[in-house]
Amino acid sequence: MRATKIKVMTLWIVALLAMPFVLIPNASAWTAGDEAAVFGHTFDEEYWTNDSLFVQGTNGNGSLTASFVHVGGFEAFLIAFNEFNHSNGQQMIVPYQLFGMHFITPGNQEVFIGAIFAFLMVHNETYGNNQLPDIGAGKDSAWYVVPIANSTTWPEYVPSVEPIPATKLSENHYRMGMHYYNLTCRIVDANNPIGFWLSLVAPILEVVISELTIQYDIVIDDSGQVHAETLYNIGQVQKLKLWGVDQTPSDIISDNMEISAVHFLSVFASQYSVVGKTSGNTIVSPTDTTPLDEDVSIEVGARGERAFDIGFGRSYDLVNETTDSVVDSGLTAINTLLGVRLSDLILVLWQAPLSAWLFAHMAYGLSAQLRNTYASVGAMVANVNTAFSNTNWWYGVTFPTWNGLRIQQDPVYTAYTNLSAPSGGGILVIVLVVGVVAVVWLFRRRR
């Protein structure tokens, strides 16, 4: 059984890495309109979703969902993995998502910003009494919560996925996303290399969560600002197995355990800086856990023009999904920056190049200036990791009160565009934020 699961996991990663090469045209150049051959839609349309991008492989088949919104000079897109059906009957569902936005700033700088799902982290608060995941020798014990859904661990909890198609809710208001149900999660040791590899390969501790719903709510206001609010539903822990034996979740999840939403930020840019929105101080990659008491802004270009804000809600509610009752409300979440560790990078190692590859193709198709800069989409792909400087760091939101229940919190992403001003030639500044988004917030029972 262990060998079979390892094999399936390997095939899943290989399938994810191979899918974009099958789906995206391999033409030497990409001209406007070529995207119809891939998505069945063009980038000139106002909004659309294709949830049936099928790929047939040697050991099974898989599919992707793509959603798109286009208003004036602003575009947003979502590329998400549906499932991989192995030829032996096993199914894998992994909530990989790449959300991106493309726009021109008021200073006529062209910007791309994207986000990928990473993982959750649980820590046992015993060090420092600061309600933060202080990880390291002699500090808090911690574990990664990594969704690896299959239909064999708990046969009564069959994983499924339902795309949420791009919808126009009102004028300049759109929403799109994905539903995932009954996700099995591998609990991976974050404390030492031996424990990490052992728990990553062997199913020592596993849980099933009832739901993970990720929605992107996009509102364009009269000033040209775009507010993209990310809404998550993550159900509480329903079942738990330790060394293959069912345990009561509350016997393992102690009162001292806190959960954090950890985001992988990898910024590809020619000129950019990450600063505190209020203080204006530049934020550098931390080497240890650092509390953050203000929202984050990304500035682009030589003039340091603000292009993008990441604003996180500071409070959350705790909900008992079994009784459908609110246990507590108005609780305080803590925003932190975390130092990058090797084990963190290993868990998202396959995501970063895949996301950069996908984003390069989307950027090439959306930007006339990029098509003028690079002779082919292949040239754009070849330069995505070399033409721009690259900085990696982690951003986390810690919820001090958890107990395995549902948590509600909503961050807001604000893009500063020129939608309210006459359009002009853009000064090319590509910002590929290949990361963000592994957040725990709005948890609701599936209706």
Secondary structure per residue as TSV (DSSP state, phi and psi in degrees):
chain	resnum	aa	ss	phi	psi
A	1	M	-	360.0	-43.9
A	2	R	H	-61.4	-44.3
A	3	A	H	-62.7	-38.0
A	4	T	H	-64.1	-42.9
A	5	K	H	-66.4	-39.0
A	6	I	H	-63.3	-42.1
A	7	K	H	-63.3	-44.2
A	8	V	H	-63.6	-41.7
A	9	M	H	-60.4	-42.9
A	10	T	H	-62.9	-44.1
A	11	L	H	-63.6	-36.8
A	12	W	H	-62.4	-45.7
A	13	I	H	-64.6	-43.7
A	14	V	H	-61.9	-41.6
A	15	A	H	-62.3	-42.7
A	16	L	H	-61.4	-41.8
A	17	L	H	-69.3	-30.3
A	18	A	H	-85.6	-26.0
A	19	M	H	-57.0	-46.7
A	20	P	H	-59.4	-34.4
A	21	F	H	-67.7	-27.4
A	22	V	H	-81.3	-37.4
A	23	L	H	-81.1	-39.7
A	24	I	S	-84.7	137.2
A	25	P	-	-57.4	142.7
A	26	N	-	-99.5	19.8
A	27	A	-	-62.7	152.6
A	28	S	S	-66.6	-27.0
A	29	A	S	-139.4	150.6
A	30	W	-	-115.7	119.2
A	31	T	-	-106.5	159.5
A	32	A	T	-54.4	130.6
A	33	G	T	102.9	-18.3
A	34	D	T	-63.5	-21.5
A	35	E	T	-64.7	-19.3
A	36	A	H	-62.4	-30.1
A	37	A	H	-68.2	-25.7
A	38	V	H	-92.9	-51.3
A	39	F	H	-98.0	-14.1
A	40	G	S	77.2	7.9
A	41	H	S	-144.3	165.4
A	42	T	-	-113.4	165.5
A	43	F	T	-77.6	-3.9
A	44	D	T	-84.4	-16.4
A	45	E	S	-72.8	154.1
A	46	E	S	-69.5	-46.5
A	47	Y	E	-161.6	150.5
A	48	W	E	-166.1	164.8
A	49	T	E	-141.9	136.8
A	50	N	E	-125.1	108.5
A	51	D	E	-100.8	17.1
A	52	S	E	-130.4	49.4
A	53	L	E	-89.1	87.8
A	54	F	E	-85.2	145.1
A	55	V	E	-132.2	127.8
A	56	Q	E	-102.3	126.1
A	57	G	E	-117.3	177.0
A	58	T	T	-65.0	-37.7
A	59	N	T	-106.6	15.2
A	60	G	E	153.2	-159.9
A	61	N	E	-141.7	161.3
A	62	G	E	-147.2	176.7
A	63	S	E	-152.0	158.1
A	64	L	E	-125.1	159.3
A	65	T	E	-118.3	136.5
A	66	A	E	-126.4	131.3
A	67	S	E	-126.3	154.2
A	68	F	E	-151.1	142.1
A	69	V	E	-133.4	135.3
A	70	H	E	-136.6	116.8
A	71	V	E	-133.6	111.7
A	72	G	T	58.4	-125.2
A	73	G	T	-92.8	15.5
A	74	F	E	-113.0	135.2
A	75	E	E	-132.1	144.7
A	76	A	E	-131.8	143.9
A	77	F	E	-144.5	155.3
A	78	L	E	-134.7	124.6
A	79	I	E	-118.0	119.5
A	80	A	E	-131.4	146.6
A	81	F	E	-85.9	128.9
A	82	N	E	-84.8	-75.4
A	83	E	E	-158.6	163.5
A	84	F	E	-122.8	121.7
A	85	N	E	-102.5	108.2
A	86	H	E	-73.5	150.5
A	87	S	T	-63.6	-19.7
A	88	N	T	-86.1	5.4
A	89	G	S	99.6	-11.5
A	90	Q	-	-78.7	144.8
A	91	Q	E	-118.3	137.8
A	92	M	E	-119.2	130.9
A	93	I	B	-126.2	119.2
A	94	V	-	-127.1	126.6
A	95	P	-	-78.5	57.6
A	96	Y	-	-75.2	130.1
A	97	Q	E	-143.6	138.3
A	98	L	E	-121.2	111.5
A	99	F	E	-107.3	132.0
A	100	G	E	-137.3	156.9
A	101	M	E	-134.3	144.7
A	102	H	E	-131.4	128.4
A	103	F	E	-161.4	169.2
A	104	I	E	-108.9	129.7
A	105	T	-	-75.3	166.9
A	106	P	T	-57.2	-25.1
A	107	G	T	-88.3	15.2
A	108	N	S	60.8	42.2
A	109	Q	E	-109.4	128.8
A	110	E	E	-83.9	129.4
A	111	V	E	-132.2	137.5
A	112	F	E	-117.5	133.1
A	113	I	E	-134.5	132.5
A	114	G	E	-133.4	166.1
A	115	A	E	-145.4	138.9
A	116	I	E	-125.3	148.7
A	117	F	-	-68.2	137.5
A	118	A	-	-116.5	-94.4
A	119	F	E	-159.7	171.0
A	120	L	E	-104.6	159.3
A	121	M	E	-135.9	136.6
A	122	V	E	-113.3	136.0
A	123	H	E	-132.4	155.2
A	124	N	E	-97.2	110.0
A	125	E	-	-74.1	94.9
A	126	T	-	-130.1	-8.5
A	127	Y	S	-119.3	130.3
A	128	G	T	82.0	-19.7
A	129	N	T	51.8	39.7
A	130	N	S	-115.5	6.1
A	131	Q	S	61.2	28.0
A	132	L	S	-122.6	152.0
A	133	P	-	-76.6	80.3
A	134	D	-	-81.6	103.9
A	135	I	B	-107.4	137.0
A	136	G	S	148.7	174.6
A	137	A	T	-57.3	126.4
A	138	G	T	78.5	5.4
A	139	K	S	-110.2	-152.9
A	140	D	B	-68.3	138.7
A	141	S	E	-74.2	144.0
A	142	A	E	-145.9	156.6
A	143	W	E	-143.2	141.6
A	144	Y	E	-81.6	144.3
A	145	V	E	-111.4	105.3
A	146	V	E	-114.4	113.2
A	147	P	E	-66.7	121.2
A	148	I	-	-137.2	79.6
A	149	A	B	-76.0	135.7
A	150	N	-	-147.6	173.1
A	151	S	S	-105.4	17.7
A	152	T	S	-111.5	-28.6
A	153	T	S	-66.4	-49.9
A	154	W	S	-126.5	94.2
A	155	P	T	-57.3	-26.1
A	156	E	T	-76.4	-13.8
A	157	Y	S	-111.2	91.8
A	158	V	-	-86.8	120.9
A	159	P	-	-69.1	147.7
A	160	S	E	-151.2	162.6
A	161	V	E	-137.6	138.7
A	162	E	E	-133.8	111.5
A	163	P	E	-63.8	143.7
A	164	I	E	-103.0	105.3
A	165	P	E	-65.6	150.7
A	166	A	E	-57.8	128.2
A	167	T	E	-133.5	140.8
A	168	K	E	-93.3	109.1
A	169	L	E	-80.3	-35.4
A	170	S	E	-163.9	-176.0
A	171	E	T	-60.8	125.2
A	172	N	T	61.3	29.2
A	173	H	E	-136.1	117.4
A	174	Y	E	-132.7	158.8
A	175	R	E	-148.6	142.1
A	176	M	E	-154.0	163.6
A	177	G	E	169.3	-160.8
A	178	M	E	-144.4	141.9
A	179	H	E	-105.5	134.3
A	180	Y	E	-127.5	137.6
A	181	Y	E	-126.1	145.6
A	182	N	E	55.8	58.5
A	183	L	E	-87.4	122.9
A	184	T	E	-79.4	134.3
A	185	C	E	-122.3	130.1
A	186	R	E	-83.6	129.0
A	187	I	E	-92.8	116.4
A	188	V	E	-112.2	131.0
A	189	D	E	-64.3	127.0
A	190	A	-	-106.9	14.8
A	191	N	S	-98.3	-32.1
A	192	N	-	-154.3	156.9
A	193	P	H	-59.9	-40.5
A	194	I	H	-65.1	-46.9
A	195	G	H	-63.1	-37.3
A	196	F	H	-60.7	-54.1
A	197	W	H	-67.4	-38.1
A	198	L	H	-63.9	-46.5
A	199	S	H	-76.8	-21.3
A	200	L	H	-73.9	-38.7
A	201	V	H	-83.6	-43.1
A	202	A	S	-102.9	139.8
A	203	P	-	-78.0	70.4
A	204	I	S	-68.8	-51.0
A	205	L	E	-131.0	124.0
A	206	E	E	-132.8	148.4
A	207	V	E	-133.5	161.5
A	208	V	E	-122.5	128.8
A	209	I	E	-107.0	142.3
A	210	S	E	-71.0	-26.0
A	211	E	E	-160.6	144.3
A	212	L	E	-138.5	109.0
A	213	T	E	-118.4	126.4
A	214	I	E	-120.7	119.8
A	215	Q	E	-125.0	145.2
A	216	Y	E	-115.5	113.2
A	217	D	E	-102.8	115.9
A	218	I	E	-113.9	121.9
A	219	V	E	-127.0	128.8
A	220	I	E	-107.3	118.3
A	221	D	-	-92.2	177.6
A	222	D	T	-65.9	-21.9
A	223	S	T	-84.4	-5.4
A	224	G	S	94.6	-1.5
A	225	Q	E	-77.3	140.2
A	226	V	E	-110.1	121.2
A	227	H	E	-106.4	111.6
A	228	A	E	-108.3	100.6
A	229	E	E	-93.9	129.2
A	230	T	E	-99.9	121.4
A	231	L	E	-111.4	126.5
A	232	Y	E	-118.1	138.9
A	233	N	E	-114.2	116.9
A	234	I	E	-126.7	115.9
A	235	G	-	-70.7	163.4
A	236	Q	-	-72.6	168.1
A	237	V	E	-68.3	118.5
A	238	Q	E	-92.6	-42.6
A	239	K	E	-137.4	157.3
A	240	L	E	-147.5	135.6
A	241	K	E	-124.7	134.0
A	242	L	E	-117.7	118.0
A	243	W	T	51.8	39.7
A	244	G	T	82.2	-0.2
A	245	V	E	-108.4	130.2
A	246	D	E	-63.8	135.4
A	247	Q	E	-129.4	156.2
A	248	T	-	-74.0	123.2
A	249	P	H	-51.0	-39.3
A	250	S	H	-68.3	-17.8
A	251	D	H	-77.0	-21.8
A	252	I	H	-102.6	-39.3
A	253	I	S	-86.7	101.7
A	254	S	-	-85.7	168.9
A	255	D	T	-64.7	-24.2
A	256	N	T	-79.4	-12.2
A	257	M	E	-80.8	133.8
A	258	E	E	-124.5	150.1
A	259	I	E	-112.4	142.0
A	260	S	E	-125.4	141.9
A	261	A	E	-92.7	117.4
A	262	V	E	-111.8	130.1
A	263	H	E	-113.8	133.9
A	264	F	E	-92.7	117.4
A	265	L	E	-110.4	117.7
A	266	S	E	-127.9	110.1
A	267	V	E	-101.6	121.9
A	268	F	E	-107.2	116.5
A	269	A	E	-157.1	153.7
A	270	S	S	-78.5	-43.9
A	271	Q	S	-143.9	121.3
A	272	Y	E	-160.3	165.2
A	273	S	E	-150.6	150.8
A	274	V	E	-109.2	122.4
A	275	V	E	-131.0	162.8
A	276	G	E	-74.5	130.3
A	277	K	T	-61.5	-40.2
A	278	T	T	-83.7	-48.2
A	279	S	T	-80.9	-28.2
A	280	G	-	77.9	4.0
A	281	N	-	-76.4	139.3
A	282	T	B	-68.6	136.8
A	283	I	-	-105.0	124.0
A	284	V	-	-104.3	162.8
A	285	S	-	-60.5	123.8
A	286	P	-	-78.1	158.7
A	287	T	S	-105.9	-6.4
A	288	D	S	-150.7	177.2
A	289	T	-	-68.4	125.1
A	290	T	E	-131.3	118.9
A	291	P	E	-62.4	144.7
A	292	L	-	-122.4	120.1
A	293	D	-	-107.4	17.7
A	294	E	S	-149.8	161.2
A	295	D	-	-71.1	167.1
A	296	V	E	-110.6	136.9
A	297	S	E	-119.0	145.3
A	298	I	E	-109.2	121.1
A	299	E	E	-106.3	143.2
A	300	V	E	-126.9	156.5
A	301	G	T	81.0	170.6
A	302	A	T	-65.8	-28.3
A	303	R	T	-85.5	-4.1
A	304	G	T	65.7	44.3
A	305	E	E	-75.3	132.7
A	306	R	E	-70.8	121.9
A	307	A	E	-110.0	-25.5
A	308	F	E	-157.9	134.4
A	309	D	E	-116.7	143.6
A	310	I	E	-115.6	107.4
A	311	G	E	-111.4	128.7
A	312	F	-	-114.2	135.4
A	313	G	-	-61.6	144.5
A	314	R	S	-98.7	-3.4
A	315	S	E	-127.5	162.1
A	316	Y	E	-153.1	163.7
A	317	D	E	-113.1	150.0
A	318	L	E	-111.5	125.8
A	319	V	E	-126.2	136.0
A	320	N	E	-89.4	110.1
A	321	E	T	-71.1	-28.3
A	322	T	T	-66.0	-44.3
A	323	T	T	-97.9	-5.4
A	324	D	T	57.0	42.5
A	325	S	E	-125.4	150.0
A	326	V	E	-82.3	117.5
A	327	V	E	-78.2	-41.1
A	328	D	E	-157.0	153.4
A	329	S	E	-138.5	160.9
A	330	G	E	69.0	24.1
A	331	L	E	-73.5	154.3
A	332	T	E	-97.7	123.2
A	333	A	-	-91.2	152.8
A	334	I	E	-117.5	126.0
A	335	N	E	-90.2	134.8
A	336	T	E	-140.5	155.8
A	337	L	E	-106.0	138.5
A	338	L	E	-119.9	139.8
A	339	G	-	-67.4	139.9
A	340	V	-	-74.0	130.7
A	341	R	-	-116.9	158.3
A	342	L	H	-58.9	-41.2
A	343	S	H	-64.3	-34.5
A	344	D	H	-59.8	-48.0
A	345	L	H	-66.4	-35.4
A	346	I	H	-61.2	-39.7
A	347	L	H	-66.3	-28.0
A	348	V	T	-112.4	12.3
A	349	L	T	-58.1	-40.3
A	350	W	T	-73.4	-24.1
A	351	Q	H	-75.8	-39.8
A	352	A	H	-61.9	-52.6
A	353	P	H	-66.8	-35.6
A	354	L	H	-62.3	-46.3
A	355	S	H	-66.7	-40.9
A	356	A	H	-63.0	-38.6
A	357	W	H	-63.6	-48.5
A	358	L	H	-61.9	-44.4
A	359	F	H	-65.7	-36.4
A	360	A	H	-62.0	-40.8
A	361	H	H	-68.5	-42.3
A	362	M	H	-63.7	-42.9
A	363	A	H	-61.8	-41.4
A	364	Y	H	-64.4	-38.9
A	365	G	H	-72.1	-30.4
A	366	L	H	-87.9	-24.9
A	367	S	-	-110.0	115.5
A	368	A	H	-64.5	-34.0
A	369	Q	H	-67.9	-38.0
A	370	L	H	-64.7	-37.7
A	371	R	H	-67.5	-28.4
A	372	N	H	-78.0	-27.9
A	373	T	H	-78.9	-41.2
A	374	Y	S	-112.8	135.0
A	375	A	S	-67.7	-24.0
A	376	S	S	-151.1	164.2
A	377	V	H	-65.1	-30.9
A	378	G	H	-63.1	-37.1
A	379	A	H	-67.2	-36.7
A	380	M	H	-64.6	-43.8
A	381	V	H	-62.1	-43.2
A	382	A	H	-63.5	-25.7
A	383	N	H	-102.4	-2.7
A	384	V	T	-64.5	-28.5
A	385	N	T	-102.4	-2.8
A	386	T	T	-119.0	-29.7
A	387	A	S	-76.4	-19.4
A	388	F	S	-123.3	146.0
A	389	S	E	-68.8	156.6
A	390	N	E	-134.6	126.0
A	391	T	E	-129.3	132.2
A	392	N	E	-113.6	136.0
A	393	W	E	-158.8	169.6
A	394	W	E	-116.7	142.8
A	395	Y	E	-125.1	130.1
A	396	G	E	-128.3	151.0
A	397	V	E	-120.8	117.8
A	398	T	E	-101.2	134.7
A	399	F	E	-110.6	101.4
A	400	P	S	-61.3	-30.0
A	401	T	-	-108.5	121.4
A	402	W	-	-137.4	-71.6
A	403	N	T	60.9	24.0
A	404	G	T	79.0	7.0
A	405	L	-	-92.3	-176.6
A	406	R	E	-80.6	148.2
A	407	I	E	-129.0	142.8
A	408	Q	E	-121.8	123.8
A	409	Q	-	-160.2	142.2
A	410	D	-	-129.9	113.1
A	411	P	-	-85.6	163.0
A	412	V	E	-128.1	132.8
A	413	Y	E	-105.5	124.7
A	414	T	E	-115.7	122.3
A	415	A	E	-104.5	134.5
A	416	Y	E	-99.6	106.2
A	417	T	-	-113.5	176.5
A	418	N	-	-106.2	27.2
A	419	L	T	-62.1	-26.3
A	420	S	T	-92.6	-0.2
A	421	A	S	-120.8	160.9
A	422	P	-	-59.5	139.2
A	423	S	-	-77.9	151.2
A	424	G	-	-146.8	-178.2
A	425	G	-	-66.4	133.2
A	426	G	-	-88.4	142.7
A	427	I	E	-87.3	119.5
A	428	L	E	-71.4	117.1
A	429	V	-	-135.8	101.9
A	430	I	-	-89.2	123.3
A	431	V	-	-119.6	106.5
A	432	L	E	-103.8	95.6
A	433	V	E	-85.6	85.8
A	434	V	-	-86.6	88.2
A	435	G	-	171.1	-133.9
A	436	V	B	55.6	-176.7
A	437	V	-	54.5	84.8
A	438	A	-	-142.6	41.6
A	439	V	-	-89.8	148.1
A	440	V	-	-104.0	122.8
A	441	W	-	-152.3	-106.6
A	442	L	-	-69.1	109.5
A	443	F	-	-107.0	124.0
A	444	R	-	-136.9	151.1
A	445	R	-	-69.3	143.0
A	446	R	-	-66.3	128.2
A	447	R	-	-94.3	360.0
